[in-house]
């Protein structure tokens, strides 16, 4: 009987030790993933800042192009919609601080801030949602392409709505000054058309590279 009790007690001790070891291992893994996520997000934040500053010198028509949508898509796919929203917010913040939105700031500062921050944040968030929703249902590269398309569409779409809500009187004046029949045509063909096409094609063309980056990064995180 004593041997049985000793065996049972030993089993309980070993089981308890195994559970503690498993819990500790899980916590360490969670902390490791958290540190990697923070580090990765910090890296992508820096990339967004640098690319937006570089892109501010590349203009199609009135406004500069957005080179940052690619790292926003990658970050959203790797770290989730909230990470995408953060990267989009940083993108908007750099636009405001760099003076790239100054033609609108002098007209309606609050409307400019809301539009610029919302378009970037929402573009990143929805790109992450689309990727997360599709990645287990279709081939990963298809999810990447969908997210890469959604990001510039939302970014440009929110900007268009912001123009309609906050700046139409001013844009009407701009349109008339250069001979456009309506403000709507000026917004589409004079302000956002070329930029949108460039950003969309840029994202789609780079989708295979984006997909490869995501695959490599996820493989590294799993090791």
Legacy VTK file of the C-alpha trace (Angstrom):
# vtk DataFile Version 3.0
C-alpha trace
ASCII
DATASET POLYDATA
POINTS 223 float
0.000 0.000 0.000
2.847 2.362 0.880
4.346 1.748 -2.553
1.047 2.556 -4.201
0.708 5.817 -2.261
4.291 6.786 -3.085
3.673 6.025 -6.768
0.480 8.090 -6.815
2.161 11.005 -5.033
5.101 10.832 -7.405
2.725 10.876 -10.382
0.941 13.932 -8.984
4.249 15.740 -8.455
5.432 14.881 -11.953
2.093 15.944 -13.450
2.162 19.227 -11.564
5.740 19.858 -12.668
4.818 19.095 -16.281
1.896 21.510 -16.145
4.084 24.246 -14.654
6.701 23.644 -17.325
4.047 23.754 -20.063
2.538 26.973 -18.669
5.957 28.557 -18.421
6.786 27.508 -21.965
3.480 28.933 -23.221
4.094 32.236 -21.442
7.626 32.443 -22.834
6.325 31.715 -26.324
3.659 34.388 -25.922
6.230 36.913 -24.723
8.518 35.969 -27.604
5.722 36.485 -30.119
4.796 39.775 -28.482
8.377 41.039 -28.625
8.686 39.966 -32.265
5.408 41.677 -33.098
6.445 44.924 -31.407
9.846 44.826 -33.087
8.347 44.060 -36.481
5.710 46.761 -36.137
8.377 49.293 -35.129
10.360 48.358 -38.243
7.336 48.766 -40.501
6.507 52.080 -38.837
9.983 53.360 -39.684
9.624 52.106 -43.277
6.289 53.921 -43.636
7.806 57.179 -42.387
10.806 56.984 -44.719
8.821 55.941 -47.800
6.231 58.658 -47.288
8.932 61.302 -47.003
10.572 59.960 -50.182
7.220 59.698 -51.970
6.399 63.314 -51.168
8.914 64.298 -53.861
7.196 62.138 -56.528
4.118 63.830 -57.911
1.534 62.940 -60.523
-0.414 66.112 -61.075
-1.237 68.055 -57.924
-0.356 65.580 -55.195
2.443 63.178 -54.364
2.046 59.412 -54.699
1.784 57.054 -51.740
4.563 54.470 -51.760
3.676 53.401 -48.226
0.645 51.289 -49.099
2.858 48.240 -49.712
4.365 48.108 -46.186
0.927 48.888 -44.775
-0.494 45.809 -46.548
2.418 43.641 -45.405
2.119 44.847 -41.812
-1.656 44.361 -41.803
-1.287 40.819 -43.158
1.433 39.866 -40.688
0.178 41.503 -37.520
-3.545 42.013 -38.070
-6.025 44.776 -38.894
-5.165 46.938 -35.870
-1.517 46.942 -36.886
-2.606 47.956 -40.377
-4.690 50.756 -38.874
-1.673 51.955 -36.869
0.587 51.988 -39.929
-2.087 53.850 -41.888
-2.416 56.356 -39.056
1.359 56.934 -39.103
1.158 57.429 -42.867
-1.496 60.106 -42.370
0.458 61.749 -39.590
3.551 62.069 -41.789
1.411 63.543 -44.578
0.137 66.205 -42.186
3.506 66.998 -40.623
5.387 67.077 -43.946
3.097 69.769 -45.359
1.832 67.525 -48.144
-1.745 68.388 -47.159
-1.093 72.127 -46.804
-3.432 73.182 -49.682
-6.288 71.713 -47.664
-5.061 72.754 -44.214
-5.438 76.441 -45.062
-9.050 75.819 -46.101
-10.317 73.523 -43.333
-7.757 72.252 -40.794
-10.148 69.960 -38.924
-11.572 68.482 -42.120
-8.038 67.899 -43.409
-6.885 66.139 -40.244
-9.979 63.915 -40.110
-9.751 62.999 -43.797
-6.016 62.315 -43.875
-5.874 60.240 -40.692
-9.078 58.362 -41.450
-8.146 57.413 -45.008
-4.811 55.933 -43.970
-6.068 54.192 -40.849
-9.135 52.726 -42.530
-7.135 51.579 -45.560
-4.732 49.636 -43.343
-7.488 48.227 -41.147
-9.662 46.989 -44.011
-6.657 45.555 -45.858
-5.902 43.497 -42.746
-9.524 42.385 -42.406
-9.713 41.302 -46.045
-6.462 39.357 -45.801
-7.535 37.645 -42.572
-10.950 36.759 -44.021
-9.538 35.241 -47.215
-6.174 33.711 -46.354
-7.633 30.387 -45.120
-10.300 30.204 -47.826
-8.255 30.847 -50.945
-4.629 30.617 -51.953
-2.487 33.024 -49.870
-1.390 35.030 -52.912
-5.039 35.700 -53.748
-5.600 37.085 -50.257
-2.535 39.290 -50.741
-3.801 40.624 -54.065
-7.224 41.357 -52.559
-5.668 43.241 -49.640
-3.306 45.067 -52.008
-6.296 46.247 -54.064
-8.459 47.188 -51.080
-5.783 49.427 -49.544
-5.495 52.049 -52.352
-9.226 51.837 -53.122
-10.136 52.738 -49.528
-7.355 55.322 -49.250
-8.540 57.122 -52.394
-12.232 56.581 -51.669
-12.080 58.207 -48.245
-10.096 61.097 -49.690
-12.792 61.563 -52.339
-15.519 61.597 -49.672
-13.495 64.048 -47.586
-13.254 66.369 -50.575
-17.025 66.153 -51.001
-17.709 66.880 -47.335
-15.162 69.569 -46.497
-13.685 71.230 -49.578
-16.189 71.417 -52.421
-16.433 75.217 -52.528
-12.664 75.525 -52.774
-12.353 72.689 -55.278
-15.034 74.311 -57.437
-12.823 77.386 -57.610
-9.767 75.304 -58.490
-11.710 73.472 -61.202
-12.992 76.672 -62.813
-9.559 78.267 -62.692
-8.060 75.567 -64.916
-11.062 74.997 -67.156
-12.800 71.898 -65.768
-16.569 71.718 -66.222
-17.245 70.455 -62.714
-15.514 69.889 -59.413
-16.274 66.159 -59.606
-14.394 65.772 -62.869
-11.528 67.824 -61.512
-11.272 65.610 -58.410
-11.248 62.428 -60.489
-9.140 63.480 -63.461
-7.132 66.353 -62.069
-6.455 65.337 -58.464
-6.686 61.631 -57.769
-6.959 59.701 -61.056
-3.280 59.322 -61.973
-2.219 58.828 -58.349
-4.825 56.155 -57.752
-3.878 54.201 -60.876
-0.192 54.379 -59.963
-0.820 53.217 -56.383
-3.151 50.421 -57.482
-0.791 49.104 -60.163
2.204 49.504 -57.843
0.496 47.348 -55.196
-0.759 44.716 -57.648
2.569 44.399 -59.464
4.391 44.000 -56.153
1.857 41.487 -54.803
4.117 38.448 -55.504
6.913 40.120 -53.546
4.488 41.029 -50.758
3.303 37.416 -50.647
6.864 36.133 -50.420
7.763 38.575 -47.634
4.707 37.482 -45.643
5.518 33.790 -46.154
9.155 34.221 -45.073
8.229 36.310 -42.057
5.551 33.862 -40.874
7.968 30.964 -41.292
10.513 32.831 -39.162
7.933 33.520 -36.451
6.944 29.847 -36.353
10.515 28.688 -35.744
LINES 1 224
223 0 1 2 3 4 5 6 7 8 9 10 11 12 13 14 15 16 17 18 19 20 21 22 23 24 25 26 27 28 29 30 31 32 33 34 35 36 37 38 39 40 41 42 43 44 45 46 47 48 49 50 51 52 53 54 55 56 57 58 59 60 61 62 63 64 65 66 67 68 69 70 71 72 73 74 75 76 77 78 79 80 81 82 83 84 85 86 87 88 89 90 91 92 93 94 95 96 97 98 99 100 101 102 103 104 105 106 107 108 109 110 111 112 113 114 115 116 117 118 119 120 121 122 123 124 125 126 127 128 129 130 131 132 133 134 135 136 137 138 139 140 141 142 143 144 145 146 147 148 149 150 151 152 153 154 155 156 157 158 159 160 161 162 163 164 165 166 167 168 169 170 171 172 173 174 175 176 177 178 179 180 181 182 183 184 185 186 187 188 189 190 191 192 193 194 195 196 197 198 199 200 201 202 203 204 205 206 207 208 209 210 211 212 213 214 215 216 217 218 219 220 221 222
